Amino acid sequence: MKLFFKILLLPLAIIYGSIIWLRNWLYKSNFIGSTDFEIPVISVGNLSVGGTGKTPFVELLIELLQPNYKIGVLSRGYKRKTTGYVAVKHAHTSKEVGDEPLMIRLKYPDVQVSVGEQRVFAIPRLLSEHPETQVILLDDAFQHQSVRPDINILLTTYDNPFWKDHILPIGTLREFESGKKRANIIVITKCPQTFNESDERKIIGSIHPDGTQKVFFSELKYGTAYNLLDPNDHLIFSKEHAELLITGIANADHLENYIEERSKEIVHFNFDDHHFFEEDELENILKNYPAFKRWITTEKDGVRLALHKNWFIKNNISLYCLPVKTKLTGSNKDEFAKTISGYLEYFYTEEIPN
């Protein structure tokens, strides 16, 4: 952003930042109360607006904890057309419950996924309907301080960490950098393959964690793209083929670079985060690029594009979803699982029934 526009936006940033600072101070001073729950609550969030890899990180936690615990996931269900508490079912659409909650529900059928704007009211509802739940994962809840999490995980990206960012609307921070103090764990996401211990030391020096905070590092690992309508049909990238990528996520640069390195060329249609695609938009893409009979997207976008599966069938276009996972990296990567599991084992002092 040019300096001139930053100066123009500075008064708005000061007003916005002051309001958020006051709200945080009211919570910290207990003028506004936070609610504790009788089972462990783990929150995953960030200081910035989108694009830090929260949902893949929630999936990492699910895969870490699912063998030993009954898990409930609670999300706001951003951009859904419904309101209030909804227990996510396989038959729901992304418009009813949001793209990320539906994606998690479809990928992990044994995990109870619910959506609700007011977490402090949604958690008791989830527990009343599923009393077997032993751990609650809150997706994108770092700013929602009405619930006091037992473990507060803060994510920030390697390329745009919070200490190099600015408060909205000048930058992308939802609150000032000082908000990091609420985190028990800080994770640097989307680290490059060249990441090394020298990078670790520089980053930890920039974060200045206190004696109780732990810092971890992670990278994104892509799987094999599969056909949304035929999961047994897989796509293998080749330098002999060009690819058409269609996305509606906060930051698609990492994905675009991944595909570009493995294909002849790439045509990328990048819409806003959580965008609900319209058929006229799909028609326009097909009109301008009729030679592309296979399109690539993310799993998150796939649950929204699935609303138009009949259009893809009618136009003989194969839609391939490229799965992505979070993989811990860095010199202390093995300590993460021990940290999370250690707390839960301490909480549940008795043997947990299967």
N, C-alpha and C positions, 0 to 999 in steps of 0.2 A: 504494500500500500504506500502510495506516495506521501511524502512528508506533509504536503499541503492538506490532504484529506485527513491525515492523522490529527493535525492541529484542529481541523473543523470538528472532528468527532470527539476530541478530548473532553469537552464539558459533559457529553453524554456518558463517556466512560467513567468519569468521576462520579456522576450521579448514580449510575448503575452499580459501580463498585462500592459506593458508600452504603447503598441499600443492602447489598449482599453482606457487607462487613457487619452492619448493624444486626442483621438477622442471625449471622453466625455468633455474634457476641451475646445475643439474647439466649441462644441455645447453650453456649458455653457457661453463661452465668446462671443457668437454670431458671431464667424468667419464662422461657418456653421449655416445657418438659419433653423428655425423650422416653420412650417406652422400651422396657426390657421384656424378653420373652423367656419361657422356661426351657426352650431348646436352643441350641446354637444357631446364630444367624451370621452368615458371611455375606458381606456386601462387596460388589465389584463395580467400580465406577471410574470417573476421571475428572480432571479439572476443566478440560476443554470440551468443545462441542463436537461429539462424534469422531469416528475414524481411528480409535485407539485399539480396536480389536477386543471389545468387551465380550461379545457373544462367543467367539472362539475360546476365550479364557474361561467363561462359564462352562463351556463344554469340557475343557481340560479338568475343571474341578469335578464335574459330574463323573468323568471317567476315573478320576482319582478316588472318589469317595463311594461310588455306586456299589463296589463289591462288598462293602461293610455297613452301609447306611441307607436308610430310606430317605430319598431326597425330594424336596419340594422346591420349585423354582418360581419366583414371583417377579413379574415385569409390569411395567406400565402399559405395554401394548401400544406403542407410539403409532399414531395415525389410524388407529382402528376406528370403525364407524359406530361401535358400541360404547357404552359408558358403564362405570361401576365394576363390580367383581364378576369375573367370568372364569370358570374352570375350562381350560382348553381341551377340546376333544379332537380326534382325528378328522371328524366330519366338518369341523369349522373351516372357514376360509380366512385368508390373510386380512380381508377387510373386516372380519368380525372380531379377530383377536390380535392382529398385528403379525408382521412377517416373522420376526425373530422368535416369539413364543411358539408359533405354529411349527417353525422349522425344528426347534428343540424337541417339541412334543413328538413330531414324526420320527426324528432320529433316535430318541430315547423313550420308547413307549412305556417303560416301567417307572419313569419319573413323572411326578405330578407337576404340571405346569399351569399356572393361573396368571391372570392379569387383573390389575386394579390400580387406579390412580393413587389412592390413599393406602399406602403400605401398612400403616398402623391399624387399619380396619380390615385389610385384606388378609393379613397373616392369621388372625384368629379364625376367619372364615375358612381358610385353607386347612388349618389344623382341626377345625370341627368336622370338616368333611373327610379329612384323612388323618386321623389321630395317630396312625403308625409312623408319620413323618418324624424324622430324627434330626434333619439339618435343613435349614432354609437358605437358599441362595437368592440374593437380591441382585437383579440385573439393572445396572445404571442407576444406582441409588446413593452415590457418594454425597450428593447435596440434600438428600431427603433425611434430615436429622430427627424426624419424629420417631424413627426407630433407631435404637442404639445397638449397632452390630457388635458381635463378639470379636469378629475379625473384619477389619476394614481394609480392602485391597484397592490401591490407587494405581491406575494404568496411565502411562504416558509414552508417546512414541519416540523412537530413536532419532528420527529426522526432525521432529518438531516438539521437543520436550517442554514441559510447562515453564521451566526457568528461562526459556528463550521466547516465550509467548507474552501476550498482553491481554488485558481485560477487554471484554466486549464493549463496544463494537470495533475497537481498534484491532484487537486480535481475536482469538477464539476461546479465551478463558472465561468460564462461567463465574469464577471467583478468583480472588487474589492468590498468589503462590503460597501464602501463609496457610491456606487450607490444607496443605500437605501434612500439617501437624496432626490431623485427625487419623491419618493412615497408620495402620500397624505394619503393612507391607506395601512397598512401592515396586512396581514392575515396569521395566523399560521394554516396550513391545516393538516388534518389527525390526529387530536388530539385523544387520547385514551378515552375510556368511563370513565376511572378513573380520568380524567382531573378535577382539582379543582382550587380554587382561589389562593392557594399557588403556583401552577404551573404558573398561570397567572402573579403573581408578579415577579417570577424568570425570566420569559421570557421577560416581559416588561423591567426589569432591564438589561437584556442582549442586548436588542434592542437599548435602550437609545433614544426613539423617541423625536423629537423636539416638541415645543409647538403646532405646527400645525398638526402633524401627529396623526392619530388614529390607534390603534391596536385592531384587532378582532381575534376571534378563530373559527375554524370550524372542523367538523368531517364528515366522509363519512358514508352514510346510504344506504345499499343495498336493492333493491326491490325484487320482485319475478321473478325468471328466466322464460323466455317465449321462445317457439319454434320459431326460425327465420322464418320457413316456415308456421307455424300455430300459430299466436299470442294468440289464445284462449287455447292453450295447455301449461300448466304451470308445472314447476318442483319444487317439495318440497324435500328439503334435509332430509336425514335420516341417523342415525348412523348404519343402516343395509346395506347401499349401499356405494360402492366406487365410486368415480367420476374421470373423466378425464377432465383436464382443459388445454385449449390451448390459449395462449396469445401472443401478440406482442405489449406490452406496456412498458413504461420506468421503472416502478417499480411495480411489481405484488405481492410483499410480503404481502401487506395488504389484497388483494383479496384471495391469497392462504391461509392465516391464517383464514380468514372468512369461507371459504369452509371446510377447514380441521377440524375446531371446530364443524362442523355440519354434517360430513359424517364419514363413517367407515375408509376410507383412501383416499388419493388423489394422482393421477399421473399427473404431471404438465409438459407440454411442453412449455417452455418460449423462444420465439424468440425475435429478436431485435425490438425496438420501430418502429411502422408504417410498419412492415414487410409485404410484399406481398407474401402470401403463394402460394407455388407451389403444384401441384397435387402429385408429387412424394414424397413430404414431408408428405402429408396427407396419401398417400399409405403406407409409412413407419410406421407411427403411427398405422394405422389399422393392418398392418402385425404383429406388436409386441404386440398389445393389442386388439385382435379381439373380446374379450368378451364385450368390452365397446361399446354399441350401442347408448349411449347418451353422447355427448360432451358438455362442458360448455365453454363459452367465454364471453368477454365483448361486449358491444354494439359497441364500437369503432372497435374492431376486427371483429365484425359481418358484418360490411359493406364491409370489405375486403374479408372475408370468403364467403360472398354472391356471389362472382365471381365464386365460385365452387359449387353452389347450386345443379347443376345436378349430381355432384359427390356424394354429401351427399344423394340425393334421390336414386341414383343407388346402393349405398352401405347400404341403409336402416339405416342411422345414423341420429338421431335427434340432431340438433345443438341448444342449449339453450343459449340465451343472458341474462346476469345478469345485470340489470340496476343499476346505482349508482347515488345518489344525494348528493350534499353538504348541510349540515345542520349547521347553525351557533350555537355556544355554548358559554359558558363563561358568566360572570356576566353582560356584556354589549351587549349581542347578539341583543337585541331589538333596539339598537341605529344604527345598520348598515342600515336598511331600511330607517330610518329617515334621516340619513346622505345623502344617495344617492338621495332619493326622495326630500329632502329639497333643495338640490342644483338645481335639475331640475325644481322644482316649482319656485325657485327664478329666474332661467333663463327664463322660460316661464311665464312671469308675467300676460299674458292674458289667458283666458280659452282656453283649448286645444280642438278643435273640435273632435268629435267621428268619 
